[in-house]
Amino acid sequence: MNKQQQKFLRGLSHHIHPVVIVAGKGLSETVMQEIENALNKHELVKVKLRADRAQRNDFTQHILSTTGADLVHAIGQNVTLFRRNANNPVIELP
């Protein structure tokens, strides 16, 4: 993903709310499945990570490596992820 596409997706993500919240139990199998489902359906999703900074970075890296998604933006406890749905694309990138 290039900078122009990343900027475009950041603009789209302003109005969406987190669809998954990762809290005390961390990245369980169920939480990872919910993130997968959200990426398959919406392509662009926000995930709220309720943890300290180091653990948020670890969670983010694990999510990215497991799902194959791209990191669009990370600010505070929110990370925005994008993964194109090959069968039914929802978002048209510039």
C-alpha positions in Angstrom: 0.0 0.0 0.0 1.4 3.4 -1.0 1.1 6.6 1.0 -1.7 8.0 -1.2 -3.8 4.9 -0.5 -3.0 5.0 3.2 -4.1 8.6 3.4 -7.3 7.8 1.5 -8.1 4.9 3.9 -7.3 7.1 7.0 -9.9 9.5 5.7 -12.5 6.8 5.4 -11.7 5.4 8.8 -12.5 8.7 10.7 -16.2 7.9 10.9 -16.0 4.2 11.8 -16.1 2.8 15.3 -14.0 -0.1 16.6 -15.6 -3.4 15.8 -13.4 -5.5 18.1 -12.1 -4.6 21.5 -9.1 -6.5 22.9 -9.1 -6.3 26.7 -7.9 -8.4 29.7 -7.9 -11.8 28.0 -5.7 -10.6 25.1 -5.8 -12.0 21.6 -7.7 -15.2 22.2 -8.7 -17.5 19.3 -12.2 -16.1 19.4 -11.0 -12.5 19.2 -8.8 -13.3 16.2 -11.7 -15.0 14.5 -13.8 -11.8 15.0 -11.1 -9.7 13.5 -10.9 -12.1 10.5 -14.7 -11.9 10.1 -14.7 -8.1 10.3 -11.9 -7.8 7.7 -13.6 -10.2 5.3 -16.9 -8.3 5.6 -15.7 -4.6 5.8 -12.1 -4.6 4.6 -11.4 -1.5 6.7 -11.8 -2.0 10.5 -10.8 -0.4 13.7 -9.6 -2.5 16.7 -9.4 -1.1 20.2 -6.5 -2.5 22.2 -6.8 -1.9 25.9 -3.3 -2.5 27.1 0.0 -0.7 27.7 2.0 0.6 24.8 4.4 -2.3 24.6 1.6 -4.9 24.7 -0.4 -2.9 22.1 2.6 -3.0 19.7 2.9 -6.8 20.3 -0.8 -7.3 19.7 -0.7 -5.2 16.5 2.3 -7.2 15.1 0.5 -10.5 15.9 -2.7 -9.3 14.2 -0.9 -8.1 11.1 1.2 -11.3 10.8 -1.8 -13.6 11.4 -4.4 -11.9 9.2 -2.2 -10.5 6.4 -3.8 -7.1 6.9 -2.0 -3.8 6.4 -1.7 -1.2 9.1 -3.4 2.0 8.0 -3.1 4.0 11.2 -2.3 3.5 14.9 -3.2 6.2 17.4 -3.6 5.6 21.1 -5.5 2.5 21.8 -7.0 2.3 18.3 -5.5 0.6 15.2 -7.0 0.7 11.8 -6.5 -2.3 9.5 -7.2 -2.9 5.9 -7.2 -6.1 3.9 -8.7 -6.3 0.4 -11.4 -9.0 0.0 -10.4 -10.7 -3.3 -13.9 -12.2 -3.9 -16.0 -9.1 -3.1 -14.1 -5.9 -2.8 -15.9 -3.1 -0.9 -13.4 -0.2 -1.1 -11.9 1.0 -4.4 -8.4 2.3 -3.8 -7.1 5.3 -5.7 
